[in-house]
Amino acid sequence: MNEEKTMGDEMKYTDNKQIREMVRMECLRQNVSLAEIARRLGMIPQSLNGVLGKKHISLDDVQRIADALDCDLYIGIVKR
């Protein structure tokens, strides 16, 4: 049987602060530090903080972080 995963927390995107907060919340849920995520990504914690602090974070960066958290990234465009 093919089970489709459902989305966890949904949000209406307004800015990258939300992305940072979602990453931090998932880290808390998994009891893993941002430093550990940085290590999984092969970078130092300061570099990860720089990525998360960018005004324009790329979807590639968000996907890499999601992968490091063993999470899927869902993106949708919804009619207003």
Residue pairs with C-beta under 8 A, 6 or more apart in sequence:
5 72
7 74
8 71
9 22
9 25
11 18
11 22
16 52
16 54
16 55
16 56
16 57
19 52
19 57
19 62
20 52
20 53
23 34
23 37
23 52
23 65
23 69
24 34
26 69
26 71
27 33
27 34
27 37
27 69
30 69
32 69
34 45
34 48
34 49
34 52
35 45
37 48
37 65
37 68
37 69
38 44
38 45
38 47
38 48
40 68
41 48
41 64
41 65
41 68
48 65
51 57
51 61
51 65
52 65
54 61
59 73
59 75
62 73
63 73
66 72
66 73
